[in-house]
Amino acid sequence: MIRSSIAFAAAIGLVFLVMALNLTAAQGGEKLGVPPDPKRVAEMVAVLKEKLAAGMPLYDVLSRLGADYALAVVKLLDDPKVDRGQLLAALANGGGDPAVVMPAMVKLLKKEKLSHHRQAAVKVIGKYGERSVPALLNILKVVKENDMGKDAGVRAAALWALANLDLYLPNRDLKAMVLALASAMKNKDADVRRAAVTAMGRLQVRDEKARMLPHPGLPQLLVAAKDEDAKVRELAAKGLGDARGLPEQDKKIIPVLLELALSDFMDESRWAPRWVAIHGLVFMGDRGIKPLLDAPWGRNHVAIRAALVQALGKSSQKSKLVMDFLLDNIGDQYVIQAVAQLNFGEAAKSAVPSLAESLKNGNDFQRFWALEALFTAGPTGPVAAAGTLKKKDSKHRDAVLTKLNKAKFRSKEIVPVLIECLEDKSVQVRALTAQVLGNIGPDARAALKALDVALDDPDPTVRASVQEALKQIKQ
C-alpha cells in the first residue's frame, strides 16, 4: 500500500506540473503560473481565521472575500484547526484559478489519510472541464478497483468526475476535450471507457441561434457502439440517440442503432443496449422507426416490440406509420398505454371496440389505460366507456363516472345506463351519476323520474347532487 501511494503521488504530480505550466485559467483569462500577491493572500487568510474562530459560517466569510477566495482556502488546507471537509466543499462549489487549486489538490492527495477528503479532492479536480481529463485518467491508471485504505473511493470519485465533467465552462477547449475523451474511450479498463463515453455523449454544440451543430465526438461514439462491453454499448447508444437531429448525422447513426436494436436476442448482455437503441430510433421519428419496422422480424418480435411500444408512449410521434403499428397491436396492454399517451383523436376510433373490451375485462393495468385511451379517441370513445357501466362493479363504475364527470361529457346516448347507476350500492357512484346527468343537462330528461326517486336517498351527499342535477336538467 505504501508503494502504491508513492507511485500514485509521483504519477499525478507530474501531470499537475504540466497542467500548471500550460493551461489557461478558468477565470479572467489569466495565464497559469502567475504567482498570487502574497500580501493579499495573507490578508484573506487572516480574515478567514478570524471570522471562523468567531463562529461565522464559512460560506458567509467567503462571500466577503470576492472571487479569488480560493487563494486563501488552499492555504488553510494545511491548518489542522480548520475543517478540511468544509474547505474542499467550498472549492468544489466555487471558482478558483486552476493554477492555484489543482496543485493544492495533488498536494493534499499526497498526504491526506482520510478517504472522504481524498474523494473530495478528486471532485474538485473534476470541476475544471477538459483541464481535468489528463489528471483524472492518471488517477484511474494508478488507483485500481481493489485498492483499499486511504484510496478507497478515490477511483469511484475519479470515474464520477470524468463522467460528469463540466462541459460548458467559458472558453472551453472543445477540441482538447474530444481528444482527451477519445483517448479514454480506448482504455483497456471498461469502467474508464464507460465514464468517457458518458461524457462524450453529453457534448452538444450549438450556434448563436441555439441550432444544433454536428456532434464533435460522433466518430468515437459510433465505434463505441460496437464495444465488447455491454454498458459501453448502451451508453454509446444513448449518446448517439441524443445527437440526433441533423440529417447527415442521422444517416450514420441510424444503421448503428439499428444493428444494436436487432442484436442477438439469445445474448442477455445485449438487452440494455438494444432497448436504448430502439428508444433512440423512435425519437428520430419515422426515419428511425420505419427501418426498425421494416426489418424481417422487427415488427413482431417481442424483444423489439416491447421496447418500441414503450418508447412510442414516451415520444410525441403521431405519424400514420406509428398509429397503424399501434392499432395493429391494440390488444397489447402497453400498446393501449401508448395510444392513450399519444392521443390520436378520432383517427383512432377503429380501436374503440377493442379498448372497450379491455376496459370491461382486462387486468387493472389494461383497464386504467383503456379508460384513458377511450377519452382520447373522439366522441365514440366516452360513449363506449359509459357502455361498460352495465358491469355492476362499483369500483369500475366509480372510475368511469369520475372520468365522465371530469370531462363534462354530454351525450343523451349514455342516459339509460346512468339511470341504472343511480341504484348502485356505492354512495360515491350514486352521487357521481347524478353529477354526470346534471352535466348532460336538458338532454337527460329521460332520467327525471329516477332522479325524483333518488331525492329520498339516505345519503345527504347524494341528495344534494340529485337536487343540483334536477335544476340543470329542468333549466
Secondary structure, 3 states (H helix, E strand, C coil): CHHHHHHHHHHHHHHHHHHHHHCECCCCCCECCCCCCHHHHHHHHHHHHHHHHCCCCHHHHHHHHCCCCHHHHHHHCCCCCCCHHHHHHHHHHCCCCHHHHHHHHHHHHHHCCCHHHHHHHHHHHHCCHHHHHHHHHHHHHHCCCCCCHHHCCHHHHHHHHHHCCCCCCCCCCHHHHHHHHHHHCCCCCHHHHHHHHHHHHHCCCECCCCCECCCCCHHHHHHHCCCCCHHHHHHHHHHHHHCCCCHHHHHHHHHHHHHHHCCCCCCHHHHHHHHHHHHHHHCCCHHHHHHHHHCCCCCCCHHHHHHHHHHHHHCCCCCHHHHHHHHHCCCCHHHHHHHHHHCCHHHHHHHHHHHHHHHHHCCHHHHHHHHHHHCCCCCHHHHHHHHHHHCCCHHHHHHHHHHHHHCCCCCHHHHHHHHHHCCCCCHHHHHHHHHHHHHHHHHHHHHHHHHHHHCCCCCHHHHHHHHHHHHHHHC
